[in-house]
Amino acid sequence: MTTAYTPPSPGSKIIIVGGGCFGLSTAYALALKNQYEVWVFDRQAIPANDAASCDINKIVRMDYANDTLYMHLMVEAFGLWRQWNKERAEKDLGPVFHQSGVLLFSGKDKFSDFEKDCMKNIREAGYGHFIEEFTSPEQIIEKFPQFRKAVENGFNTAYLNKEGGWCNSSEAVKHIYNKCLELGVNFVTEKDTGCLSSLYCDPKDPTAVVGIKTEDGKIHYGDRVLLATGSWTGSVVDMRKQVVATGQQVIHFQPPQHLRREWEKLPVWCGDLSNTGYYGFPCNADGKMKIGKHHSGYLNPRASDEVSVPRTQVTHIGDTIPIGALREFREFMGKFLPETTNLDISFGRVCWYSDSVDGDFVISPHPDYKNLLVACGDSGHGLKFIPIIGFKIRDIIEGVDTQYSRAWKWRNMQTQDTKLDGLRADSLLQRLILCEENNADARMCHMDEFKASFKHQNTAKI
Ligand SMILES: Cc1cc2nc3c(=O)[nH]c(=O)nc-3n(C[C@H](O)[C@H](O)[C@H](O)COP(=O)(O)OP(=O)(O)OC[C@H]3O[C@@H](n4cnc5c(N)ncnc54)[C@H](O)[C@@H]3O)c2cc1C
């Protein structure tokens, strides 16, 4: 049975569990109304080390092929990113949004459907001036000589979206956290006192959530509870398979000065994303260059019920990335940016998506409970919306019907309907189990295997 949801009345106490992108953005939007008491609980100090939103950078793109809902949402968010940069400049803080452009490569000689649909929809919406479409491989090389080898190796069609770029996501989280503090949002962010251990329901009505219980055994009463627990959500409440925690690998290089100077000038790039999954960033101010793979990801099922739970460098110190993922990174980068072949990988981690069945967010009252909402299902593309998403989530909390509340509603989709976000090449069936016994590809690699020399001397091993 589905329980009816009633929006909170003025004066209500709203508890948000999770101080990442979705949770903080919501806390800020709610606090702006000045009519609720807003509390945020997190299991770690913000930004939580192993939260998806805690990172050196994330792509800020409006290129969403036929998912134009997100394209329009991004257009709305661009203005707020610029406003954030302004606010920060006034306080002598560096920008959080960097308009480097996003360069979307396709494979040999023609654009893939994804890139074609992106350009079509962006132009039809009146934003064609953001796009610089290259009409020959030479044009790409002329504009970005750093990608000569990529072009020669078959990534020879591309367009640049000049409006997009990247954000420093940990800084963005801190920025909105500070805005929340200024507005009087209350925070409890410690391992025991801030970590939700269970929902707390009315003893007379087990479907009515009246608060949360934290690891220290304390009960915190609230009129509404929003779970914004990212990839942990499926392990906190029964999500009826609407979302699954999937692990996605990222690596960093720390190139020497001469390459660093060249790679600082790169735009964000997507290396035929819908077919390969690979994307990357320019070197940041610390000289770190991040590369990631957007794919169906790894699972980490827990013994009790097979629900996939994040396995991170906080829960498993010393974890890196699976050896199979390392081999694939080296293989791809060997073609795309061959200069990396001689570089050690300086860092690697598995970062977790709350992957929904169809790639759309899941932001909705939970059908099994009164007073409970979830904001999850980020599917690996939520951070770019941190300045705006909270306003849309606030609408959902307040029961306002919008195109977003309709798109992100509880959907009762089955896992066999999985299409992810239409951008990922490999299917659900290819999801590997992280560190599965007897799977040579799934074990974590050792730091010495990150070395360029290791790869050269031991190709057969990896
Ligand atoms: C590898 C990778 C690359 C990505 N790249 C991009 C990109 O380029 N562009 C983009 O827009 N997006 C990107 N994303 C997605 C983006 O990071 C997410 O959409 C966004 O961070 C989701 O925010 P969230 O608040 O739902 O989750 P999170 O940021 O993970 O926050 C969840 C919070 O809940 C807390 N929590 C969990 N359980 C509990 C509990 N029991 N009690 C209390 N607190 C709890 C955690 O500590 C954490 O702070 C990427 C994600 C990954 C993993």
Ligand as a Chemical Component Dictionary entry (heavy atoms), coordinates in Angstrom:
data_LIG
# 
_chem_comp.id                   LIG 
_chem_comp.type                 NON-POLYMER 
_chem_comp.pdbx_formal_charge   0 
_chem_comp.three_letter_code    LIG 
# 
loop_
_chem_comp_atom.comp_id 
_chem_comp_atom.atom_id 
_chem_comp_atom.alt_atom_id 
_chem_comp_atom.type_symbol 
_chem_comp_atom.charge 
_chem_comp_atom.model_Cartn_x 
_chem_comp_atom.model_Cartn_y 
_chem_comp_atom.model_Cartn_z 
_chem_comp_atom.pdbx_ordinal 
LIG C1  C1  C 0 33.344 8.822  -10.040 1  
LIG C2  C2  C 0 32.245 9.846  -10.052 2  
LIG C3  C3  C 0 32.264 10.836 -11.010 3  
LIG C4  C4  C 0 31.236 11.772 -11.082 4  
LIG N1  N1  N 0 31.322 12.753 -12.014 5  
LIG C5  C5  C 0 30.351 13.706 -12.078 6  
LIG C6  C6  C 0 30.468 14.757 -13.009 7  
LIG O1  O1  O 0 31.454 14.833 -13.751 8  
LIG N2  N2  N 0 29.482 15.694 -13.033 9  
LIG C7  C7  C 0 28.402 15.634 -12.208 10 
LIG O2  O2  O 0 27.527 16.498 -12.293 11 
LIG N3  N3  N 0 28.279 14.648 -11.298 12 
LIG C8  C8  C 0 29.227 13.683 -11.223 13 
LIG N4  N4  N 0 29.130 12.661 -10.313 14 
LIG C9  C9  C 0 27.915 12.543 -9.513  15 
LIG C10 C10 C 0 27.890 13.397 -8.293  16 
LIG O3  O3  O 0 29.046 13.204 -7.537  17 
LIG C11 C11 C 0 26.640 13.013 -7.521  18 
LIG O4  O4  O 0 25.532 13.188 -8.366  19 
LIG C12 C12 C 0 26.432 13.808 -6.270  20 
LIG O5  O5  O 0 27.584 13.844 -5.488  21 
LIG C13 C13 C 0 25.277 13.176 -5.499  22 
LIG O6  O6  O 0 25.113 13.837 -4.300  23 
LIG P1  P1  P 0 24.404 13.143 -3.076  24 
LIG O7  O7  O 0 24.188 14.213 -2.093  25 
LIG O8  O8  O 0 23.243 12.353 -3.549  26 
LIG O9  O9  O 0 25.461 12.045 -2.550  27 
LIG P2  P2  P 0 26.830 12.258 -1.768  28 
LIG O10 O10 O 0 27.553 13.424 -2.282  29 
LIG O11 O11 O 0 27.543 10.938 -1.794  30 
LIG O12 O12 O 0 26.380 12.559 -0.276  31 
LIG C14 C14 C 0 25.765 11.606 0.526   32 
LIG C15 C15 C 0 26.047 11.967 1.969   33 
LIG O13 O13 O 0 25.287 11.103 2.813   34 
LIG C16 C16 C 0 26.058 10.802 3.955   35 
LIG N5  N5  N 0 25.532 9.585  4.567   36 
LIG C17 C17 C 0 25.441 8.347  4.035   37 
LIG N6  N6  N 0 24.902 7.484  4.896   38 
LIG C18 C18 C 0 24.637 8.181  6.036   39 
LIG C19 C19 C 0 24.076 7.848  7.297   40 
LIG N7  N7  N 0 23.692 6.599  7.590   41 
LIG N8  N8  N 0 23.947 8.812  8.228   42 
LIG C20 C20 C 0 24.357 10.086 7.959   43 
LIG N9  N9  N 0 24.889 10.452 6.781   44 
LIG C21 C21 C 0 25.022 9.525  5.827   45 
LIG C22 C22 C 0 27.465 10.659 3.392   46 
LIG O14 O14 O 0 28.454 10.770 4.397   47 
LIG C23 C23 C 0 27.497 11.788 2.375   48 
LIG O15 O15 O 0 27.989 12.992 2.923   49 
LIG C24 C24 C 0 30.146 11.712 -10.183 50 
LIG C25 C25 C 0 30.130 10.721 -9.199  51 
LIG C26 C26 C 0 31.160 9.793  -9.126  52 
LIG C27 C27 C 0 31.111 8.728  -8.077  53 
# 
loop_
_chem_comp_bond.comp_id 
_chem_comp_bond.atom_id_1 
_chem_comp_bond.atom_id_2 
_chem_comp_bond.value_order 
_chem_comp_bond.pdbx_ordinal 
LIG C1  C2  SING 1  
LIG C2  C3  SING 2  
LIG C2  C26 DOUB 3  
LIG C3  C4  DOUB 4  
LIG C4  N1  SING 5  
LIG C4  C24 SING 6  
LIG N1  C5  DOUB 7  
LIG C5  C6  SING 8  
LIG C5  C8  SING 9  
LIG C6  O1  DOUB 10 
LIG C6  N2  SING 11 
LIG N2  C7  SING 12 
LIG C7  O2  DOUB 13 
LIG C7  N3  SING 14 
LIG N3  C8  DOUB 15 
LIG C8  N4  SING 16 
LIG N4  C9  SING 17 
LIG N4  C24 SING 18 
LIG C9  C10 SING 19 
LIG C10 O3  SING 20 
LIG C10 C11 SING 21 
LIG C11 O4  SING 22 
LIG C11 C12 SING 23 
LIG C12 O5  SING 24 
LIG C12 C13 SING 25 
LIG C13 O6  SING 26 
LIG O6  P1  SING 27 
LIG P1  O7  DOUB 28 
LIG P1  O8  SING 29 
LIG P1  O9  SING 30 
LIG O9  P2  SING 31 
LIG P2  O10 DOUB 32 
LIG P2  O11 SING 33 
LIG P2  O12 SING 34 
LIG O12 C14 SING 35 
LIG C14 C15 SING 36 
LIG C15 O13 SING 37 
LIG C15 C23 SING 38 
LIG O13 C16 SING 39 
LIG C16 N5  SING 40 
LIG C16 C22 SING 41 
LIG N5  C17 SING 42 
LIG N5  C21 SING 43 
LIG C17 N6  DOUB 44 
LIG N6  C18 SING 45 
LIG C18 C19 SING 46 
LIG C18 C21 DOUB 47 
LIG C19 N7  SING 48 
LIG C19 N8  DOUB 49 
LIG N8  C20 SING 50 
LIG C20 N9  DOUB 51 
LIG N9  C21 SING 52 
LIG C22 O14 SING 53 
LIG C22 C23 SING 54 
LIG C23 O15 SING 55 
LIG C24 C25 DOUB 56 
LIG C25 C26 SING 57 
LIG C26 C27 SING 58 
# 
